[in-house]
């Protein structure tokens, strides 16, 4: 199991467990985070944008050029921004912390 903490726009910390090999987008959605994932994880949008806490950012594989291009379209991008659909959870990421950007809205919840 991998423990992941989501930090909401209101600074609420929500910690949950996931299986190794799960995807951060799916985990966030299952945990009730406002990660829309309009493209259903196909890396064709930026609605699953998260900000990785700095000490965890360097433990992730480098973002692809395509992911970087999509992040250019996301609101509130920071130097440690990533698309959650591109983060596969591994045992090395046990304890991962990510922040939900203040501008995140899940239109599926209206």
C-alpha atoms as an extended CHARMM CRD file, in Angstrom:
* protein
*
       110  EXT
         1         1  UNK       CA              0.0000000000        0.0000000000        0.0000000000  PROA      1               0.0000000000
         2         2  UNK       CA              0.9770000000        3.6100000000       -0.6260000000  PROA      2               0.0000000000
         3         3  UNK       CA             -0.1640000000        6.4690000000        1.6060000000  PROA      3               0.0000000000
         4         4  UNK       CA             -1.0250000000        9.7270000000       -0.1960000000  PROA      4               0.0000000000
         5         5  UNK       CA             -2.0370000000       13.0470000000        1.3350000000  PROA      5               0.0000000000
         6         6  UNK       CA             -4.0990000000       15.5510000000       -0.6450000000  PROA      6               0.0000000000
         7         7  UNK       CA             -4.0190000000       19.1460000000        0.6030000000  PROA      7               0.0000000000
         8         8  UNK       CA             -7.2280000000       20.9360000000       -0.3780000000  PROA      8               0.0000000000
         9         9  UNK       CA             -7.6220000000       24.5720000000       -1.3690000000  PROA      9               0.0000000000
        10        10  UNK       CA             -8.7750000000       25.1680000000        2.2430000000  PROA      10              0.0000000000
        11        11  UNK       CA             -5.5690000000       23.5510000000        3.6010000000  PROA      11              0.0000000000
        12        12  UNK       CA             -7.4400000000       20.4640000000        4.8060000000  PROA      12              0.0000000000
        13        13  UNK       CA             -5.1820000000       17.3880000000        4.7250000000  PROA      13              0.0000000000
        14        14  UNK       CA             -6.9030000000       14.2370000000        3.4570000000  PROA      14              0.0000000000
        15        15  UNK       CA             -4.7910000000       11.0890000000        3.7390000000  PROA      15              0.0000000000
        16        16  UNK       CA             -5.7510000000        7.8830000000        1.9640000000  PROA      16              0.0000000000
        17        17  UNK       CA             -4.2270000000        4.5620000000        0.9540000000  PROA      17              0.0000000000
        18        18  UNK       CA             -3.7760000000        3.2310000000       -2.5580000000  PROA      18              0.0000000000
        19        19  UNK       CA             -2.4030000000        0.1270000000       -4.1680000000  PROA      19              0.0000000000
        20        20  UNK       CA              0.9940000000        0.2040000000       -5.8160000000  PROA      20              0.0000000000
        21        21  UNK       CA              0.3820000000        0.7710000000       -9.5310000000  PROA      21              0.0000000000
        22        22  UNK       CA             -2.7350000000        2.8780000000       -9.0080000000  PROA      22              0.0000000000
        23        23  UNK       CA             -2.9800000000        6.2650000000      -10.6800000000  PROA      23              0.0000000000
        24        24  UNK       CA             -3.0770000000        9.5330000000       -8.7030000000  PROA      24              0.0000000000
        25        25  UNK       CA             -6.0000000000       10.9090000000      -10.7460000000  PROA      25              0.0000000000
        26        26  UNK       CA             -8.2040000000        7.8880000000      -10.0280000000  PROA      26              0.0000000000
        27        27  UNK       CA             -7.2110000000        7.9360000000       -6.3650000000  PROA      27              0.0000000000
        28        28  UNK       CA             -7.9870000000       11.6440000000       -6.0650000000  PROA      28              0.0000000000
        29        29  UNK       CA            -11.3900000000       11.2160000000       -7.6850000000  PROA      29              0.0000000000
        30        30  UNK       CA            -12.2160000000        8.2520000000       -5.4270000000  PROA      30              0.0000000000
        31        31  UNK       CA            -11.2000000000       10.3580000000       -2.4200000000  PROA      31              0.0000000000
        32        32  UNK       CA            -13.5270000000       13.1990000000       -3.4610000000  PROA      32              0.0000000000
        33        33  UNK       CA            -10.9010000000       15.6460000000       -4.6820000000  PROA      33              0.0000000000
        34        34  UNK       CA            -12.0040000000       18.1290000000       -7.3960000000  PROA      34              0.0000000000
        35        35  UNK       CA             -9.8800000000       16.5570000000      -10.1210000000  PROA      35              0.0000000000
        36        36  UNK       CA            -12.1090000000       16.4860000000      -13.1660000000  PROA      36              0.0000000000
        37        37  UNK       CA             -9.9170000000       14.5240000000      -15.5510000000  PROA      37              0.0000000000
        38        38  UNK       CA            -12.0440000000       15.4930000000      -18.5540000000  PROA      38              0.0000000000
        39        39  UNK       CA             -9.9900000000       13.3130000000      -20.9010000000  PROA      39              0.0000000000
        40        40  UNK       CA            -10.2450000000       10.3420000000      -18.4920000000  PROA      40              0.0000000000
        41        41  UNK       CA             -6.4970000000       10.1770000000      -18.0070000000  PROA      41              0.0000000000
        42        42  UNK       CA             -5.5130000000       10.1970000000      -21.6850000000  PROA      42              0.0000000000
        43        43  UNK       CA             -3.2750000000       13.2620000000      -21.2210000000  PROA      43              0.0000000000
        44        44  UNK       CA             -5.3520000000       15.4220000000      -23.5240000000  PROA      44              0.0000000000
        45        45  UNK       CA             -6.3510000000       18.1500000000      -21.0460000000  PROA      45              0.0000000000
        46        46  UNK       CA             -5.0750000000       19.7700000000      -17.8470000000  PROA      46              0.0000000000
        47        47  UNK       CA             -8.0940000000       19.3460000000      -15.5540000000  PROA      47              0.0000000000
        48        48  UNK       CA             -6.2380000000       16.9350000000      -13.2560000000  PROA      48              0.0000000000
        49        49  UNK       CA             -3.4290000000       19.3910000000      -12.4680000000  PROA      49              0.0000000000
        50        50  UNK       CA             -1.9120000000       19.0740000000       -8.9740000000  PROA      50              0.0000000000
        51        51  UNK       CA              0.9890000000       20.7640000000       -7.2280000000  PROA      51              0.0000000000
        52        52  UNK       CA              3.4200000000       18.2290000000       -5.8160000000  PROA      52              0.0000000000
        53        53  UNK       CA              4.9630000000       19.1700000000       -2.4790000000  PROA      53              0.0000000000
        54        54  UNK       CA              8.5510000000       20.1230000000       -3.2950000000  PROA      54              0.0000000000
        55        55  UNK       CA             10.3390000000       17.3130000000       -1.4200000000  PROA      55              0.0000000000
        56        56  UNK       CA              8.3040000000       14.7450000000       -3.3710000000  PROA      56              0.0000000000
        57        57  UNK       CA              8.6530000000       16.3800000000       -6.7770000000  PROA      57              0.0000000000
        58        58  UNK       CA             12.1950000000       15.1210000000       -7.3680000000  PROA      58              0.0000000000
        59        59  UNK       CA             11.1080000000       11.5410000000       -6.6450000000  PROA      59              0.0000000000
        60        60  UNK       CA              8.7810000000       11.5430000000       -9.6490000000  PROA      60              0.0000000000
        61        61  UNK       CA              9.8770000000       10.6120000000      -13.1610000000  PROA      61              0.0000000000
        62        62  UNK       CA             10.4340000000       13.6770000000      -15.3340000000  PROA      62              0.0000000000
        63        63  UNK       CA              7.3400000000       15.0330000000      -17.0760000000  PROA      63              0.0000000000
        64        64  UNK       CA              7.1650000000       14.3700000000      -20.8060000000  PROA      64              0.0000000000
        65        65  UNK       CA              7.1980000000       17.2400000000      -23.2830000000  PROA      65              0.0000000000
        66        66  UNK       CA              3.4860000000       16.5740000000      -23.9640000000  PROA      66              0.0000000000
        67        67  UNK       CA              2.6760000000       16.8520000000      -20.2600000000  PROA      67              0.0000000000
        68        68  UNK       CA              4.6880000000       20.0850000000      -20.0050000000  PROA      68              0.0000000000
        69        69  UNK       CA              2.7290000000       21.5000000000      -22.9710000000  PROA      69              0.0000000000
        70        70  UNK       CA             -0.5830000000       20.7100000000      -21.2600000000  PROA      70              0.0000000000
        71        71  UNK       CA              0.5920000000       22.2070000000      -17.9820000000  PROA      71              0.0000000000
        72        72  UNK       CA              1.1240000000       25.4610000000      -19.8850000000  PROA      72              0.0000000000
        73        73  UNK       CA             -2.6900000000       25.5530000000      -20.2370000000  PROA      73              0.0000000000
        74        74  UNK       CA             -3.4910000000       24.8650000000      -16.5760000000  PROA      74              0.0000000000
        75        75  UNK       CA             -4.5060000000       27.6010000000      -14.1410000000  PROA      75              0.0000000000
        76        76  UNK       CA             -2.2500000000       28.2820000000      -11.1750000000  PROA      76              0.0000000000
        77        77  UNK       CA              0.7630000000       26.3160000000      -12.4260000000  PROA      77              0.0000000000
        78        78  UNK       CA              3.7630000000       26.2150000000      -10.1210000000  PROA      78              0.0000000000
        79        79  UNK       CA              7.2910000000       24.8570000000      -10.6420000000  PROA      79              0.0000000000
        80        80  UNK       CA              6.2400000000       21.5320000000       -9.0670000000  PROA      80              0.0000000000
        81        81  UNK       CA              2.9910000000       21.1450000000      -11.0300000000  PROA      81              0.0000000000
        82        82  UNK       CA              2.1400000000       17.8150000000      -12.6480000000  PROA      82              0.0000000000
        83        83  UNK       CA             -0.8700000000       16.1450000000      -14.2330000000  PROA      83              0.0000000000
        84        84  UNK       CA             -2.1700000000       13.6070000000      -11.7210000000  PROA      84              0.0000000000
        85        85  UNK       CA             -3.0920000000       11.2100000000      -14.5540000000  PROA      85              0.0000000000
        86        86  UNK       CA              0.6280000000       10.8370000000      -15.2620000000  PROA      86              0.0000000000
        87        87  UNK       CA              1.6350000000        9.8360000000      -11.7360000000  PROA      87              0.0000000000
        88        88  UNK       CA              1.6810000000        6.1030000000      -11.1580000000  PROA      88              0.0000000000
        89        89  UNK       CA              1.9640000000        5.2810000000       -7.4780000000  PROA      89              0.0000000000
        90        90  UNK       CA              5.0150000000        3.2310000000       -6.5320000000  PROA      90              0.0000000000
        91        91  UNK       CA              6.3600000000        2.0960000000       -3.1830000000  PROA      91              0.0000000000
        92        92  UNK       CA              8.9450000000        4.9050000000       -3.4480000000  PROA      92              0.0000000000
        93        93  UNK       CA              6.0510000000        7.3930000000       -3.3520000000  PROA      93              0.0000000000
        94        94  UNK       CA              4.6720000000        6.1390000000       -0.0190000000  PROA      94              0.0000000000
        95        95  UNK       CA              3.8420000000        9.3410000000        1.8750000000  PROA      95              0.0000000000
        96        96  UNK       CA              3.3860000000       11.4820000000       -1.2760000000  PROA      96              0.0000000000
        97        97  UNK       CA              1.7770000000       14.8810000000       -0.6610000000  PROA      97              0.0000000000
        98        98  UNK       CA              0.0520000000       16.9090000000       -3.3570000000  PROA      98              0.0000000000
        99        99  UNK       CA             -1.8700000000       20.1570000000       -3.2150000000  PROA      99              0.0000000000
       100       100  UNK       CA             -5.0940000000       20.7420000000       -5.1000000000  PROA      100             0.0000000000
       101       101  UNK       CA             -4.8230000000       24.1220000000       -6.8970000000  PROA      101             0.0000000000
       102       102  UNK       CA             -7.2520000000       26.7840000000       -5.6950000000  PROA      102             0.0000000000
       103       103  UNK       CA             -8.6700000000       27.0620000000       -9.2250000000  PROA      103             0.0000000000
       104       104  UNK       CA             -9.5970000000       23.3670000000       -9.4560000000  PROA      104             0.0000000000
       105       105  UNK       CA            -13.2380000000       22.7060000000      -10.2100000000  PROA      105             0.0000000000
       106       106  UNK       CA            -14.8560000000       19.4010000000      -11.0060000000  PROA      106             0.0000000000
       107       107  UNK       CA            -17.6960000000       20.1830000000      -13.3980000000  PROA      107             0.0000000000
       108       108  UNK       CA            -19.0330000000       16.6530000000      -12.8800000000  PROA      108             0.0000000000
       109       109  UNK       CA            -20.1200000000       17.7580000000       -9.3830000000  PROA      109             0.0000000000
       110       110  UNK       CA            -22.4080000000       20.6490000000      -10.3000000000  PROA      110             0.0000000000
